[in-house]
Amino acid sequence: MSEIVLEKLPYADTALEPVISAKTISFHYGKHHAGYVATLNKLIAGTPYAGLSLEEIVRKSAADGAAAVFNNAAQIWNHTFYWKSLAQAGTGGGPTGAFAEAVTRDFGSADALIKALADAAVKRFGSGWAWLVSEKGKLSVISTPNAETPLTNPALTPLLTLDVWEHAYYLDWQNRRADYAAAVLGKLLNWKFASDAFNRA
């Protein structure tokens, strides 16, 4: 059986400082994210999920109502996507090409898009995620609770996400979720990642 693996971070654990500290990365990636991987591998051993890709496990467990498998698999996928949604300050570029045109058409500007993402992040009650998604080329912002993910909706292509579970920000920002969201969205978004995902959709 091929196990689900913890993907390496796309940058050093200090790359997102001072917005996200290396200490937060050590707990968030090294404990929480890694913990979901370890738990999922135990849950799927000897089951029909063993040998499936992570995306297949997320979708199948959602359809099956297998909550424990889904929660861990979806959290692995969401976290991997979150790390890729971020880039070292000043290296993430800006919206380009067809993606930039879609941002202007659907939000008016990149700043307006960032505001919509921040609003979704701050208004998400409890733990969850804020997402930029594309549906047949039209952009929108949604939020999901807990481990829920747009991956389970075949009509949606996720482009960026912001983690608003408390473990994502509490060491650095305490209860100031709005400040965390503003700092990450204003300084660390990986626009190239979003543009590439939009172009592949």
Backbone as a chain_set.jsonl record, in Angstrom:
{"seq": "MSEIVLEKLPYADTALEPVISAKTISFHYGKHHAGYVATLNKLIAGTPYAGLSLEEIVRKSAADGAAAVFNNAAQIWNHTFYWKSLAQAGTGGGPTGAFAEAVTRDFGSADALIKALADAAVKRFGSGWAWLVSEKGKLSVISTPNAETPLTNPALTPLLTLDVWEHAYYLDWQNRRADYAAAVLGKLLNWKFASDAFNRA", "coords": {"N": [[0.846, -1.192, 0.0], [0.568, 2.181, -0.86], [1.393, 4.902, 1.06], [-0.185, 7.962, 2.157], [1.604, 10.932, 1.864], [3.361, 13.542, 3.617], [3.575, 16.502, 2.075], [6.449, 18.426, 1.176], [7.155, 21.693, 2.464], [6.856, 24.571, 0.32], [8.836, 26.434, 0.708], [11.319, 27.845, 2.942], [10.972, 27.481, 6.542], [11.133, 29.935, 7.669], [10.382, 31.734, 5.773], [8.017, 33.188, 5.612], [8.015, 35.043, 7.544], [7.77, 38.426, 8.854], [5.078, 37.912, 9.156], [3.952, 35.325, 9.389], [5.311, 33.312, 11.7], [8.321, 31.308, 12.097], [7.999, 29.667, 14.27], [5.207, 29.327, 14.401], [4.898, 27.966, 11.955], [6.295, 25.635, 12.604], [4.608, 24.368, 14.419], [2.115, 24.39, 13.081], [2.536, 23.237, 10.5], [4.39, 21.178, 11.147], [3.228, 19.784, 13.291], [0.255, 19.879, 13.343], [-0.556, 19.586, 10.524], [1.117, 17.424, 9.804], [0.146, 15.631, 11.661], [-2.463, 15.072, 10.747], [-1.82, 13.612, 8.479], [-0.533, 11.319, 9.543], [-2.647, 10.255, 11.066], [-4.609, 9.775, 9.086], [-3.366, 7.784, 7.505], [-3.386, 5.65, 9.302], [-6.133, 5.297, 9.569], [-6.981, 4.481, 7.001], [-5.668, 2.149, 6.408], [-5.816, -1.079, 5.124], [-8.363, -0.725, 4.111], [-10.904, 0.104, 1.594], [-10.028, 2.624, 0.831], [-7.318, 2.656, 0.825], [-4.459, 3.069, -1.161], [-5.683, 4.802, -2.917], [-5.557, 8.081, -4.447], [-4.937, 11.174, -2.673], [-6.849, 13.135, -3.354], [-8.874, 11.512, -4.388], [-9.551, 10.083, -2.096], [-10.586, 12.131, -0.479], [-12.892, 12.889, -1.953], [-14.316, 10.436, -2.17], [-14.685, 9.664, 0.517], [-16.257, 11.777, 1.376], [-18.565, 11.337, -0.13], [-19.25, 8.859, 0.897], [-19.862, 9.425, 3.49], [-17.999, 9.061, 5.462], [-16.833, 10.259, 8.103], [-14.489, 10.582, 9.779], [-12.359, 9.777, 8.14], [-12.742, 11.553, 6.001], [-12.431, 14.09, 7.301], [-9.712, 14.128, 8.09], [-8.378, 13.602, 5.635], [-9.292, 15.721, 4.011], [-8.35, 17.895, 5.467], [-5.602, 17.538, 5.171], [-5.378, 17.961, 2.399], [-6.422, 20.584, 2.172], [-4.571, 22.022, 3.743], [-2.141, 21.608, 2.352], [-2.781, 22.97, 0.025], [-3.11, 25.512, 1.072], [-0.47, 26.198, 1.927], [0.703, 26.399, -0.592], [-0.69, 28.519, -1.568], [0.531, 30.675, -0.551], [3.352, 32.916, -0.563], [6.736, 34.025, -0.215], [7.11, 37.308, 1.074], [6.774, 39.804, -1.343], [7.416, 38.18, -3.462], [5.321, 36.987, -4.711], [4.141, 38.165, -6.898], [1.544, 39.461, -9.015], [-1.924, 39.36, -10.109], [-2.132, 38.038, -13.404], [-2.483, 38.093, -17.018], [-5.19, 36.207, -18.387], [-6.32, 35.595, -15.964], [-5.988, 37.962, -14.476], [-7.685, 39.599, -15.946], [-10.118, 38.365, -15.364], [-10.268, 38.834, -12.61], [-10.542, 41.648, -12.558], [-12.961, 41.89, -13.97], [-14.789, 40.451, -12.304], [-14.458, 41.368, -9.687], [-13.585, 43.982, -9.752], [-11.098, 44.949, -8.938], [-7.822, 43.842, -7.82], [-7.44, 44.583, -5.181], [-10.062, 44.789, -4.258], [-10.816, 42.145, -4.445], [-9.111, 41.03, -2.505], [-10.211, 42.27, -0.255], [-12.734, 41.031, -0.217], [-12.001, 38.379, 0.29], [-10.826, 38.715, 2.811], [-13.053, 39.57, 4.293], [-14.647, 37.255, 4.157], [-13.017, 35.506, 5.565], [-12.896, 36.664, 8.14], [-15.561, 36.657, 8.899], [-16.233, 33.991, 9.034], [-17.561, 31.805, 11.227], [-16.096, 30.31, 14.003], [-13.882, 27.574, 13.253], [-12.275, 27.207, 10.029], [-12.135, 27.976, 6.499], [-11.286, 30.414, 4.005], [-11.914, 30.934, 0.599], [-10.826, 31.556, -2.749], [-12.455, 30.884, -5.663], [-13.059, 29.393, -8.895], [-15.671, 29.119, -11.21], [-16.437, 27.786, -14.094], [-14.821, 29.767, -15.18], [-15.728, 32.072, -13.951], [-15.103, 34.1, -11.184], [-15.324, 33.79, -7.618], [-15.761, 34.322, -4.077], [-15.776, 32.145, -1.343], [-16.577, 30.616, 1.836], [-15.696, 27.908, 3.996], [-16.66, 25.587, 6.574], [-14.718, 24.109, 9.223], [-13.291, 21.133, 8.094], [-14.295, 21.224, 5.57], [-14.279, 21.502, 1.984], [-13.803, 22.984, -1.264], [-13.067, 21.075, -3.052], [-14.801, 18.945, -3.133], [-16.842, 19.726, -4.737], [-17.484, 19.373, -7.992], [-17.854, 21.415, -9.807], [-16.364, 23.559, -9.063], [-13.213, 25.232, -9.091], [-10.61, 25.543, -6.974], [-8.569, 28.37, -6.194], [-7.096, 30.005, -4.45], [-6.469, 29.966, -0.906], [-7.241, 30.8, 2.529], [-6.345, 29.891, 5.707], [-8.319, 29.785, 8.536], [-8.442, 28.486, 10.946], [-7.749, 28.484, 14.425], [-5.192, 27.577, 15.1], [-3.661, 28.375, 12.997], [-2.936, 30.998, 13.344], [-2.776, 31.845, 16.017], [-0.478, 31.853, 17.718], [1.036, 33.94, 16.712], [-0.734, 36.09, 16.325], [-2.672, 36.041, 18.246], [-5.966, 36.618, 19.277], [-6.567, 38.14, 17.089], [-7.848, 37.815, 14.425], [-8.65, 39.279, 12.174], [-6.496, 41.009, 11.732], [-4.458, 39.188, 11.164], [-5.531, 38.06, 8.779], [-5.564, 40.325, 7.102], [-2.824, 40.923, 6.941], [-1.651, 38.578, 5.82], [-3.103, 38.326, 3.392], [-2.51, 40.732, 2.231], [0.243, 40.693, 1.899], [1.379, 38.149, 1.363], [0.188, 36.549, -0.615], [0.221, 34.117, -3.202], [0.12, 34.904, -6.209], [0.865, 33.938, -8.687], [0.532, 31.189, -8.437], [-2.264, 31.097, -8.212], [-2.979, 32.195, -10.702], [-1.934, 30.255, -12.447], [-3.481, 28.027, -11.707], [-6.013, 28.941, -12.441], [-5.688, 29.154, -15.198], [-5.394, 26.49, -15.896], [-7.85, 25.438, -15.423]], "CA": [[0.0, 0.0, 0.0], [1.296, 3.447, -0.872], [0.837, 5.787, 2.072], [-0.265, 9.393, 1.904], [2.816, 11.551, 2.411], [3.338, 14.969, 3.935], [4.352, 17.238, 1.072], [7.38, 19.407, 1.718], [6.797, 23.098, 2.285], [7.484, 25.137, -0.877], [9.779, 27.477, 1.103], [11.865, 27.633, 4.283], [9.987, 27.795, 7.576], [11.275, 31.352, 8.021], [10.128, 32.542, 4.572], [6.806, 34.001, 5.716], [8.169, 36.004, 8.635], [7.239, 38.336, 10.217], [3.622, 37.718, 9.183], [3.775, 33.991, 9.967], [6.624, 33.001, 12.258], [8.828, 29.938, 11.994], [7.399, 28.905, 15.377], [3.875, 28.908, 13.945], [5.087, 26.935, 10.929], [6.73, 24.383, 13.228], [3.429, 23.721, 14.994], [1.044, 24.254, 12.102], [2.941, 22.237, 9.509], [5.089, 20.043, 11.733], [2.385, 19.035, 14.228], [-1.131, 19.719, 12.886], [-0.608, 19.011, 9.185], [1.725, 16.091, 9.88], [-0.74, 14.771, 12.436], [-3.537, 14.598, 9.877], [-1.255, 12.581, 7.598], [-0.336, 10.107, 10.333], [-3.954, 9.705, 11.428], [-5.271, 9.244, 7.894], [-2.752, 6.521, 7.111], [-3.893, 4.616, 10.209], [-7.557, 5.079, 9.298], [-7.272, 3.848, 5.704], [-4.943, 0.881, 6.251], [-6.668, -2.245, 4.97], [-9.713, -0.348, 3.686], [-10.965, 0.451, 0.163], [-9.363, 3.903, 0.567], [-5.872, 2.436, 0.693], [-4.005, 3.057, -2.548], [-6.278, 5.896, -3.678], [-4.886, 9.373, -4.29], [-5.544, 11.996, -1.627], [-8.071, 13.746, -3.897], [-9.893, 10.456, -4.473], [-9.992, 9.782, -0.734], [-11.455, 13.24, -0.048], [-14.189, 12.825, -2.638], [-15.012, 9.189, -1.842], [-15.106, 9.683, 1.922], [-17.379, 12.714, 1.458], [-19.74, 10.653, -0.672], [-19.563, 7.731, 1.775], [-20.199, 9.865, 4.835], [-16.964, 8.564, 6.374], [-16.428, 11.549, 8.648], [-13.113, 10.625, 10.276], [-11.473, 9.729, 6.971], [-12.884, 12.821, 5.275], [-11.874, 15.225, 8.039], [-8.254, 14.097, 8.026], [-7.942, 13.722, 4.241], [-9.581, 17.076, 3.537], [-7.432, 18.816, 6.135], [-4.308, 17.399, 4.496], [-5.457, 18.616, 1.088], [-6.588, 22.019, 2.395], [-3.321, 22.605, 4.227], [-1.178, 21.616, 1.245], [-3.205, 24.051, -0.863], [-2.84, 26.755, 1.793], [0.959, 26.524, 1.822], [0.98, 26.797, -1.976], [-1.361, 29.801, -1.797], [1.362, 31.713, 0.049], [4.699, 33.104, -1.095], [7.539, 34.986, 0.542], [6.712, 38.684, 0.791], [7.415, 40.423, -2.499], [7.736, 37.22, -4.526], [4.101, 36.368, -5.238], [3.68, 38.845, -8.099], [0.166, 39.949, -9.015], [-2.715, 38.678, -11.14], [-1.642, 38.257, -14.763], [-3.166, 37.474, -18.149], [-6.632, 35.971, -18.332], [-6.728, 35.641, -14.559], [-6.108, 39.378, -14.124], [-8.909, 40.095, -16.585], [-11.252, 37.832, -14.606], [-10.307, 39.557, -11.333], [-11.119, 42.967, -12.828], [-14.363, 41.707, -14.369], [-15.665, 39.921, -11.261], [-14.3, 42.076, -8.421], [-13.247, 45.375, -9.98], [-9.663, 45.113, -8.752], [-7.216, 42.871, -6.908], [-7.697, 45.057, -3.817], [-11.436, 44.424, -3.913], [-10.786, 40.692, -4.235], [-8.497, 40.813, -1.195], [-11.196, 42.666, 0.759], [-13.769, 39.996, -0.167], [-11.411, 37.233, 0.982], [-10.676, 39.075, 4.221], [-14.39, 39.56, 4.889], [-15.06, 35.856, 4.313], [-12.197, 34.916, 6.618], [-13.261, 37.219, 9.44], [-16.957, 36.323, 9.221], [-16.385, 32.547, 9.225], [-17.693, 31.525, 12.651], [-15.333, 29.121, 14.376], [-12.765, 27.175, 12.398], [-12.612, 26.988, 8.627], [-11.3, 28.419, 5.392], [-11.812, 31.335, 2.99], [-11.424, 30.46, -0.696], [-11.121, 32.119, -4.066], [-12.746, 29.765, -6.557], [-13.529, 29.68, -10.252], [-16.7, 28.227, -11.751], [-16.51, 28.057, -15.534], [-14.129, 31.018, -15.447], [-16.233, 33.174, -13.121], [-14.485, 34.065, -9.866], [-16.114, 34.157, -6.444], [-15.174, 34.004, -2.782], [-16.639, 31.358, -0.466], [-15.898, 30.096, 3.016], [-16.153, 26.576, 4.388], [-16.382, 25.307, 7.975], [-13.949, 22.936, 9.634], [-12.468, 20.536, 7.039], [-14.983, 21.254, 4.279], [-13.394, 21.945, 0.917], [-14.431, 23.041, -2.591], [-12.664, 19.905, -3.83], [-15.931, 18.024, -3.248], [-17.785, 20.266, -5.724], [-16.782, 19.284, -9.272], [-18.027, 22.639, -10.597], [-15.485, 24.602, -8.56], [-11.755, 25.102, -9.106], [-10.016, 26.439, -5.981], [-7.416, 29.128, -6.698], [-6.345, 30.467, -3.278], [-7.202, 29.791, 0.341], [-6.692, 31.305, 3.778], [-6.711, 29.058, 6.848], [-8.718, 30.569, 9.699], [-8.39, 27.751, 12.195], [-6.938, 29.26, 15.365], [-3.777, 27.159, 15.117], [-2.96, 29.035, 11.888], [-2.531, 32.375, 13.638], [-2.872, 32.278, 17.408], [0.828, 32.127, 18.317], [1.53, 35.234, 16.223], [-1.738, 37.156, 16.292], [-3.646, 35.803, 19.313], [-7.356, 36.586, 18.809], [-6.745, 39.179, 16.073], [-7.984, 37.147, 13.125], [-8.729, 40.278, 11.1], [-5.14, 41.498, 11.459], [-3.795, 38.069, 10.473], [-6.052, 37.971, 7.409], [-5.108, 41.493, 6.344], [-1.384, 40.817, 6.705], [-1.382, 37.488, 4.876], [-3.68, 38.618, 2.083], [-1.86, 41.91, 1.67], [1.691, 40.567, 1.709], [1.913, 36.807, 1.114], [-0.54, 35.745, -1.6], [0.969, 33.608, -4.354], [-0.745, 35.182, -7.356], [1.244, 33.057, -9.797], [-0.141, 29.919, -8.184], [-3.669, 31.279, -8.571], [-3.074, 32.37, -12.153], [-1.697, 28.956, -13.084], [-4.653, 27.184, -11.459], [-7.097, 29.476, -13.259], [-5.414, 28.833, -16.613], [-5.559, 25.051, -16.093], [-9.248, 25.026, -15.192]], "C": [[0.884, 1.246, 0.0], [0.622, 4.401, 0.103], [0.722, 7.216, 1.551], [0.943, 10.044, 2.575], [2.574, 13.034, 2.701], [4.207, 15.69, 2.919], [5.266, 18.247, 1.747], [6.83, 20.814, 1.523], [7.504, 23.655, 1.05], [8.496, 26.235, -0.568], [10.305, 27.12, 2.488], [10.84, 28.043, 5.332], [10.091, 29.23, 8.084], [10.797, 32.291, 6.907], [8.944, 33.49, 4.717], [6.871, 35.0, 6.872], [8.226, 37.428, 8.098], [5.736, 38.062, 10.293], [3.267, 36.382, 9.824], [5.153, 33.522, 10.423], [7.028, 31.553, 12.009], [8.25, 29.074, 13.112], [5.996, 28.431, 15.013], [3.984, 27.811, 12.898], [5.438, 25.598, 11.577], [5.561, 23.636, 13.844], [2.376, 23.415, 13.933], [1.36, 23.154, 11.087], [3.491, 20.979, 10.188], [4.263, 19.202, 12.677], [0.985, 18.786, 13.675], [-1.211, 19.018, 11.531], [-0.037, 17.593, 9.196], [0.836, 15.119, 10.645], [-1.903, 14.237, 11.631], [-3.047, 13.474, 8.966], [-1.106, 11.264, 8.351], [-1.665, 9.439, 10.672], [-4.651, 9.09, 10.225], [-4.675, 7.904, 7.491], [-3.188, 5.368, 8.016], [-5.345, 4.272, 9.877], [-7.806, 4.282, 8.027], [-6.563, 2.521, 5.508], [-5.935, -0.28, 6.186], [-8.096, -1.955, 4.572], [-9.719, -0.067, 2.185], [-10.31, 1.788, -0.179], [-7.866, 3.745, 0.345], [-5.503, 2.357, -0.78], [-4.629, 4.13, -3.416], [-5.428, 7.152, -3.504], [-5.597, 10.157, -3.195], [-6.844, 12.613, -2.118], [-9.202, 12.722, -3.981], [-10.432, 10.11, -3.086], [-10.931, 10.869, -0.229], [-12.84, 13.078, -0.663], [-14.98, 11.574, -2.247], [-15.506, 9.189, -0.404], [-16.25, 10.667, 2.132], [-18.656, 12.04, 0.985], [-20.206, 9.521, 0.241], [-20.066, 8.16, 3.143], [-19.23, 9.356, 5.883], [-16.265, 9.752, 7.008], [-14.967, 11.595, 9.074], [-12.111, 10.62, 9.126], [-11.534, 11.054, 6.23], [-12.188, 13.96, 6.005], [-10.351, 15.254, 7.943], [-7.746, 14.267, 6.598], [-8.144, 15.14, 3.724], [-8.655, 18.096, 4.195], [-6.019, 18.719, 5.546], [-4.33, 18.17, 3.189], [-5.563, 20.138, 1.259], [-5.28, 22.671, 2.83], [-2.266, 22.664, 3.13], [-1.491, 22.761, 0.294], [-2.924, 25.41, -0.228], [-1.367, 27.142, 1.682], [1.304, 27.008, 0.419], [0.331, 28.133, -2.328], [-0.531, 30.977, -1.298], [2.736, 31.75, -0.596], [5.428, 34.106, -0.227], [7.178, 36.403, 0.123], [7.504, 39.249, -0.378], [7.715, 39.488, -3.643], [6.505, 36.646, -5.209], [3.546, 37.025, -6.476], [2.291, 39.427, -7.923], [-0.619, 39.183, -10.049], [-2.208, 39.028, -12.532], [-2.583, 37.626, -15.78], [-4.666, 37.363, -17.98], [-7.153, 36.024, -16.907], [-6.91, 37.093, -14.102], [-7.372, 39.98, -14.722], [-10.143, 39.629, -15.83], [-11.392, 38.533, -13.262], [-10.96, 40.925, -11.52], [-12.598, 42.858, -13.16], [-15.255, 41.37, -13.175], [-15.563, 40.642, -9.924], [-14.043, 43.57, -8.588], [-11.767, 45.639, -9.87], [-9.144, 44.008, -7.843], [-7.451, 43.28, -5.459], [-9.107, 44.69, -3.361], [-11.56, 42.92, -3.674], [-10.212, 40.373, -2.859], [-9.482, 41.177, -0.079], [-12.287, 41.611, 0.906], [-13.256, 38.748, 0.557], [-11.277, 37.507, 2.473], [-12.02, 39.048, 4.937], [-14.864, 38.129, 5.139], [-14.304, 35.187, 5.447], [-12.647, 35.369, 8.001], [-14.67, 36.775, 9.86], [-17.201, 34.825, 9.374], [-16.433, 32.257, 10.723], [-16.946, 30.241, 12.985], [-14.22, 28.844, 13.385], [-13.203, 26.99, 10.953], [-11.638, 27.652, 7.683], [-12.039, 29.461, 4.563], [-11.145, 30.98, 1.672], [-11.748, 31.434, -1.821], [-11.305, 30.941, -4.995], [-13.185, 30.279, -7.924], [-14.586, 28.653, -10.628], [-16.95, 28.612, -13.206], [-15.922, 29.43, -15.854], [-14.605, 32.21, -14.656], [-15.687, 33.018, -11.715], [-15.48, 34.435, -8.769], [-15.35, 33.763, -5.196], [-16.208, 33.247, -1.961], [-15.871, 31.055, 0.81], [-16.508, 28.748, 3.367], [-15.813, 26.34, 5.848], [-15.478, 24.1, 8.145], [-13.081, 22.391, 8.507], [-13.106, 20.637, 5.664], [-14.125, 21.954, 3.227], [-14.131, 22.014, -0.411], [-14.046, 21.862, -3.476], [-13.828, 18.928, -4.034], [-16.987, 18.514, -4.233], [-17.101, 20.286, -7.084], [-16.91, 20.533, -10.134], [-17.014, 23.715, -10.221], [-14.014, 24.243, -8.713], [-11.192, 26.054, -8.064], [-8.749, 27.093, -6.522], [-6.513, 29.621, -5.565], [-7.159, 30.117, -2.035], [-6.469, 30.453, 1.497], [-7.244, 30.442, 4.905], [-7.104, 29.961, 8.01], [-9.023, 29.685, 10.911], [-7.462, 28.523, 13.136], [-5.469, 28.849, 15.354], [-2.976, 27.8, 13.984], [-2.381, 30.382, 12.3], [-2.362, 32.71, 15.107], [-1.528, 32.583, 18.059], [1.339, 33.521, 17.935], [0.545, 36.38, 16.448], [-2.78, 37.054, 17.413], [-5.071, 35.795, 18.734], [-7.621, 37.556, 17.663], [-6.807, 38.566, 14.668], [-7.995, 38.15, 11.978], [-7.346, 40.808, 10.73], [-4.314, 40.434, 10.73], [-4.23, 38.007, 9.017], [-5.535, 39.122, 6.554], [-3.631, 41.371, 5.991], [-1.057, 39.741, 5.681], [-1.871, 37.851, 3.48], [-3.003, 39.819, 1.422], [-0.41, 41.707, 1.29], [2.166, 39.216, 1.192], [1.192, 35.992, 0.045], [0.351, 35.369, -2.783], [0.083, 33.735, -5.593], [-0.396, 34.303, -8.55], [0.578, 31.695, -9.653], [-1.607, 30.002, -8.588], [-3.853, 31.425, -10.073], [-2.893, 31.054, -12.887], [-2.9, 28.026, -12.909], [-5.833, 27.633, -12.299], [-6.913, 29.076, -14.727], [-5.584, 27.341, -16.914], [-7.01, 24.607, -16.04], [-10.008, 24.886, -16.509]], "O": [[1.836, 1.341, 0.775], [-0.572, 4.677, -0.011], [1.433, 7.622, 0.631], [1.261, 9.736, 3.724], [1.706, 13.675, 2.109], [5.426, 15.515, 2.897], [4.907, 18.848, 2.76], [6.132, 21.093, 0.548], [8.632, 23.258, 0.757], [8.97, 26.905, -1.485], [9.798, 26.201, 3.132], [9.949, 28.847, 5.06], [9.235, 29.688, 8.842], [10.807, 33.51, 7.081], [8.875, 34.498, 4.013], [5.904, 35.712, 7.144], [8.692, 37.628, 6.977], [5.181, 37.988, 11.389], [2.396, 36.31, 10.691], [6.057, 33.356, 9.604], [6.188, 30.692, 11.746], [8.034, 27.877, 12.921], [5.632, 27.285, 15.277], [3.242, 26.829, 12.947], [4.944, 24.552, 11.157], [5.518, 22.407, 13.802], [1.817, 22.318, 13.894], [0.549, 22.258, 10.852], [3.106, 19.86, 9.847], [4.553, 18.019, 12.858], [0.56, 17.638, 13.547], [-1.857, 17.978, 11.405], [-0.647, 16.671, 8.655], [0.777, 13.933, 10.322], [-2.298, 13.083, 11.799], [-3.766, 12.507, 8.713], [-1.507, 10.213, 7.852], [-1.8, 8.218, 10.58], [-5.221, 8.004, 10.327], [-5.416, 6.976, 7.166], [-3.342, 4.238, 7.552], [-5.738, 3.106, 9.901], [-8.744, 3.487, 7.974], [-6.831, 1.826, 4.528], [-6.779, -0.445, 7.066], [-8.958, -2.827, 4.675], [-8.657, -0.005, 1.564], [-10.058, 2.066, -1.352], [-7.227, 4.609, -0.255], [-6.157, 1.659, -1.555], [-4.17, 4.36, -4.535], [-4.675, 7.274, -2.539], [-6.73, 9.838, -2.833], [-7.838, 12.62, -1.392], [-10.353, 13.036, -3.678], [-11.629, 9.874, -2.921], [-11.957, 10.568, 0.381], [-13.846, 13.126, 0.045], [-16.187, 11.652, -2.019], [-16.627, 8.758, -0.135], [-17.122, 10.431, 2.969], [-19.703, 12.157, 1.622], [-21.402, 9.252, 0.349], [-20.634, 7.352, 3.878], [-19.585, 9.229, 7.055], [-15.23, 10.206, 6.519], [-14.27, 12.559, 8.758], [-11.134, 11.37, 9.139], [-10.499, 11.616, 5.871], [-11.434, 14.716, 5.393], [-9.77, 16.319, 7.734], [-6.783, 14.999, 6.371], [-7.261, 15.696, 3.07], [-8.225, 19.052, 3.551], [-5.325, 19.729, 5.441], [-3.414, 18.94, 2.899], [-4.873, 20.891, 0.571], [-4.924, 23.745, 2.345], [-1.569, 23.67, 2.997], [-0.586, 23.443, -0.186], [-2.542, 26.352, -0.921], [-1.052, 28.292, 1.377], [2.109, 27.925, 0.258], [0.75, 28.801, -3.274], [-0.845, 32.133, -1.582], [3.223, 30.743, -1.11], [4.803, 34.943, 0.424], [6.965, 36.665, -1.06], [8.733, 39.184, -0.406], [8.21, 39.919, -4.684], [6.626, 35.899, -6.181], [2.587, 36.524, -7.063], [1.907, 39.835, -6.827], [-0.031, 38.415, -10.81], [-1.89, 40.185, -12.807], [-3.375, 36.743, -15.451], [-5.329, 38.283, -17.501], [-8.284, 36.444, -16.664], [-7.882, 37.41, -13.416], [-8.051, 40.779, -14.077], [-11.102, 40.384, -15.667], [-12.508, 38.799, -12.817], [-11.825, 41.318, -10.738], [-13.402, 43.655, -12.678], [-16.344, 41.927, -13.036], [-16.476, 40.547, -9.105], [-14.264, 44.341, -7.655], [-11.223, 46.456, -10.614], [-9.919, 43.322, -7.177], [-7.642, 42.421, -4.598], [-9.314, 44.322, -2.204], [-12.315, 42.48, -2.808], [-10.759, 39.546, -2.131], [-9.574, 40.47, 0.925], [-12.723, 41.321, 2.02], [-13.982, 38.135, 1.34], [-11.575, 36.645, 3.3], [-12.115, 38.558, 6.063], [-15.415, 37.826, 6.197], [-14.872, 34.398, 6.202], [-12.765, 34.56, 8.921], [-14.928, 36.547, 11.042], [-18.283, 34.426, 9.805], [-15.434, 32.449, 11.416], [-17.136, 29.213, 12.335], [-13.684, 29.758, 12.758], [-14.357, 26.658, 10.683], [-10.472, 27.865, 8.013], [-13.262, 29.407, 4.429], [-9.936, 30.75, 1.632], [-12.811, 32.055, -1.838], [-10.421, 30.092, -5.111], [-13.614, 31.421, -8.083], [-14.413, 27.458, -10.39], [-17.588, 29.623, -13.502], [-16.451, 30.165, -16.689], [-13.962, 33.26, -14.676], [-15.786, 31.947, -11.117], [-16.357, 35.277, -8.962], [-14.41, 32.971, -5.251], [-17.37, 33.649, -1.887], [-14.652, 31.218, 0.86], [-17.674, 28.48, 3.078], [-14.791, 26.832, 6.329], [-15.473, 23.187, 7.319], [-12.216, 23.107, 8.004], [-12.519, 20.183, 4.682], [-13.356, 22.866, 3.531], [-15.004, 21.185, -0.668], [-14.637, 21.668, -4.538], [-13.837, 18.169, -5.003], [-17.932, 17.785, -4.533], [-16.228, 21.121, -7.319], [-16.155, 20.7, -11.092], [-16.821, 24.675, -10.967], [-13.616, 23.099, -8.493], [-11.283, 27.269, -8.243], [-7.958, 26.457, -7.218], [-5.291, 29.647, -5.716], [-8.382, 29.987, -2.099], [-5.253, 30.643, 1.461], [-8.457, 30.281, 5.041], [-6.316, 30.809, 8.428], [-9.775, 30.086, 11.799], [-6.498, 29.143, 12.687], [-4.593, 29.684, 15.575], [-1.746, 27.774, 14.006], [-1.435, 30.863, 11.675], [-1.842, 33.781, 15.422], [-1.446, 33.495, 18.882], [1.989, 34.194, 18.735], [0.951, 37.508, 16.728], [-3.671, 37.898, 17.508], [-5.35, 35.043, 17.799], [-8.776, 37.777, 17.298], [-5.921, 38.784, 13.841], [-7.41, 37.895, 10.925], [-7.057, 41.03, 9.554], [-3.57, 40.741, 9.799], [-3.392, 37.912, 8.12], [-5.118, 38.916, 5.414], [-3.231, 41.681, 4.869], [-0.264, 39.975, 4.769], [-1.139, 37.7, 2.501], [-2.935, 39.904, 0.196], [0.127, 42.445, 0.464], [3.258, 39.134, 0.631], [1.556, 34.838, -0.182], [1.122, 36.183, -3.29], [-0.613, 32.793, -5.973], [-1.274, 33.96, -9.342], [0.113, 31.117, -10.636], [-2.133, 29.092, -9.228], [-4.774, 30.847, -10.65], [-3.616, 30.768, -13.842], [-3.291, 27.325, -13.841], [-6.578, 26.8, -12.816], [-7.872, 28.708, -15.405], [-5.882, 26.966, -18.048], [-7.365, 23.541, -16.544], [-11.191, 24.548, -16.506]]}, "num_chains": 1, "name": "protein.A"}
